[in-house]
Amino acid sequence: LILAHLVLVAFAALTWPATAGDGLPRARRDLLAGLCLGTGILCDYSAAPLALVFGAWILWLRWTEGGLAEGFRGGLRFVAGAVGPVLVLLGYQAAAFGSPWFPAQRYMPATELSTLGWNGMTWPTARLLWDNLFSPTYGLFVFCPVLLAAFAAPLFRRENAAGRLDWQELALVFAGFAALWLFSSANQFSHLQFNTGVRYMVPAVPLLFAATVPVLLHAPRLLAWALLIPTVAISWSVSMAREDVPTSLTRVFLMGPELPWVTVLERMASGYVPYLADGVSPLAVLALLAVVVWLIWRGGDPRAP
């Protein structure tokens, strides 16, 4: 999730429109993008393919804007932004493991997954290529169907279309998504997502969402609702039940709304709160919350436009 936020800031830094006298100068944008992706690598190794994509995109973009020299300077600025967090990572690995060059997985006790390939990294497998996108337990597009609309973004070519990304920005979006997808499908530890839900592909969400927005704005309303309603229902159910998509939908729609902390109390009831052992409904809490939200909304000036 932290990496997803860093990707969002980096993408915004590089693509946010700047008018005369407004916005970050080009050099600061490149530095900020490098800092974000370098910090991403410090947080998780899956930021490495994204850093390669963003760095290559800056090289190419600055080259098209100002020639080879400017492209080279843009790349140097990106690297300068990333080098600090990467050095912190290398320093930590040297202090913790005695070498800065190897990931933590090298020093873990051998497991079924860590013995595959190089410390759990292999070529992308067909199963993970599919499961990272469409598995009911951790597939990105199963948890968030509306993001499928991003792949229709190239069809909206009108120059003045609201929210439209140009072809250069779409190239960054889809290259970043593809790099993360291939990396996650080569990482055999992705199989462990069956008990966490969608995880490794989350950093691609800001990129795909940026391409999804103009599609939703200009698509037929029926199509937009057909994507939005299942996405909201799935997000709501998974947030309540904290299970895979089919299980979460079944529990919420057949057994009623849940609150995770209430569910935990119910499961601990035999040892701590026996009177909750037969189950407890969160409807009273949800009703109270609805009243509070309504009071906040009514607190504004009703005459304001």
N, C-alpha and C positions, 0 to 999 in steps of 0.2 A: 504493500500500500504506500509506503514511503517512496519507493522507487517510482510508483505511478505519479505521485505528486511532483517528483523531480522531473520526470519526463514531460509533464504538463507545463511546468515553468520553462523548461528548455525549448519546447515547441512554441510556446507563446513568445518567448524572447526572440526567436528567429523569424517568426511569421506575423507578429502583430503589426498591423499597418501603422506607419509613421507619417504624419503630416509635417509640413514645414515647421521647424522649431519644436516639434513634439516627439516624444519617444526616446528610447535609448540610442546612442550612437552605435554604429555598426560594430566597432571594436568591443564595446561593452556587451553587446548581445552575444558575440562569439565567446567572450570570457565567461559570461553567465551560463551559457549552454555547457561549456566545458566543466565549470564548477558543479553544475547539477549532475552531469553524467559521471564525473569523477566521484562525487559523493555517492551516486548510485552504485558504483563499483565497490566502494567501501562498505555499503550496506549489503549488497548481494552480487554474486558473480554474474547473474543473468543480465546485469546492466552492461556487460562487456560488448555483446553484439549490438545493443542499442547505441553505445558510445561509438562504435565503428561506423554505424550508419549515419549518425549525426555529424561525426567528423568528416566523413566523405562528402556528405551533402553540403557542408560549409565550404569545403575545398572547391567543389564544383560551382556552388552558387557565387562565391566571391570571384572565381575565375571568370564566370560569365559577366559579372558586373564590372570588373576592373582589370582583367587579364591575368596572366600566370602569376605575376608578382603578388598581386592582391590575393589571389587564391592561396598562395603559399603563406602570406601573412595571416590570413584568416585561419588556416590550419594551425599555425603556431599559437595564435591566441586561444584557440580551443584547447590545445594541449596544455598551455600555460594555466588555464582555468582548472584543468583536470588533475594536474600533477600533484597538487597539495594533498587532496584526499587519497590519491593512489599511494603516495609515500606513507601516509598514515597507515594504510592497509598493509603495506610491505613491512613497516616497522612493527606493527602488531604481530604479523606472522613470524617475523624473526624472533621477537621476544617470547611468543607462545610456543613455537615449534622448533626454533633453532635455525630456520631457513625462511627467507622472505618469499621464495619462489613457488611454494607448493600450497595448494588449498588444504583446508582443515580435513577434508575427506581422506587425504593421504595418511593421516595419523589416526584415523578412527579404527577401532577393531573391525575386522573384516565382516561384512554382511553379504547377503545374497545379491544386493544391488551394487555395493561398492567394489566388488570383484569383477564387475563387467566392464570391459573396455579399459579406459584410463580413469581410475578412481570413480567409476560410475558413468563416465561419458563415452558414448559410442556414436556411430552414425545415427541419424534420425531413423526411428523405426516406424513402420507403417501403423502399428497399433497406437503409438503415442501421437503420431501425426493426426490420427482420427480422434483419439480420446481427449487430447488437449482442446479440441474444438467442440466435440459432440458427445462426450461421455455424460451420462445422466448424473454422475457423481462429481465431476469437476470440469466438464466441457464449457468453454467460454460462452459459446453461442446458445447453450442450453440454459445457462444461468442468466444470460442477457440477450435474448433473441433480437432486440431492436438494433444491435450492432451489425447485424447482417446487412442492414440498409447502407452501410458504408461502401459496400462494393458496387452500389449503383451510382455513387458520387460522380464518376467520370461521365455519366450520361447528362449531367447538368452543366452545360458548357456556356450558358448565357453569361455574358460579362457582368451584368448587373444583378444576377441572382443573389438573393439575400443569403449570407453565410457561405457563399461558394468559395471553395479552395481552388487556386490555380493548379495547373498540371505539375508545377514544381513542388508545391506543398503536398499534393496527392502522392507524388513519388516518395516523399519523405514518410508520409503516413504508411503506405503499403510496404515500403522497404523495411521500416522499423518493425511493423507487425510481422513480416515474413522472417526477419532475423530472429526475433524473440521466439516465434513459433518453432523454427528449426532448432534453435538452441534448446528449448524446453523439451522438444521431442527427441533430442540426443541425450538429455539428462535422464538417466534411468531412475533417479530419485523422484521423478514426476509420478511414478506409480504410487507413491505414498500419499498422493492427494485424495485418495478415496475417502479418507476420514477428515479432510479439512475443507473440501469444496474447492472451487476454482481459486487458484493461487498463483502459479507461475506465469500465467498469461495476463494477470491483472495490469501490469505496466503498459500493455497495449491498449487499454481502454481509453485513455485520453486521446490517443492518436485516432482510433476508430471513431470515437464520438465526434471529433472535429469534422470528420467526413460524413457522419450520419446526420448531423443537424440540417445542412442544406437539403438533403434528400427528404427529410420529414417535412420541411417547410414547403416543398414544391411537389411532393407526391400527392396522389389522390387521397383525400381524407380517410376513406375507408381502409386503404392500404396502411396508412400511418397508424390508425387505431388498431389494426390487426397485429401490428408489431408492438405497439405501446402497451396495450392491455395485458397480454401474456407476460411482458417484461415486469410490469408493476406487480402483477399477481405473484410471479415467481420471487421477486425481490422481497415482497412483503412476507410470503410464506417462509422463505429460507431464513430471513431475519428473525422470525418468531420461533421456528422449530429447530434451526441450526442442524439440519440434516441435508441429505442430497435432495435434488429437485423433486423427484416423484414422491419420496417419503414426506417432504415438507408440505407439498400441495395436498396430499391425502390427509395428513393430520389436521391442517388448518381448515380445509373445506368440509371435512367430515366430522371433526371433533371440536371445531371452534377455534377462535383466536387463542394465542399463547403469548406469554412473556417469558423469556429465557430464565430470568431470576426466580420467577414463580415456579417454573418447572424444576429448577434445582432444589428449591425448598421442598417440593412435593417428593422428589426422589430421596431426600435426606430425612423424610418425615419419621421413619421408624426409629431413628436414633435421637432425633432432636425435637421434632414437633409432631407428635403422634396424631394430633387432630387434623393434620393435613394429609394423612395417609390415603384417604379415600379420594383425593384430588381436590383441586381448588380452581375456581374460574377467575381469570384476570379481567372479567368484564367490568367489575366495579372500578378497578384502577383505570381501565381504558375510558370509562364514562367520565371519571373525575378529570382525566387528562383532556377529554373533549370539551368539558366545561371551561377548563383553564384556557385552552386555545381560543374558545369562543369569546371569553372575557377579554383576552389580549386583543383579539381582532376588533371587538366592539370598543376598545379603549381609544381607538383613533377617532379623528373628527369625521363623523358620517357625512358632513357636507363637503369634505375635501374631494376633488376630482379623482 
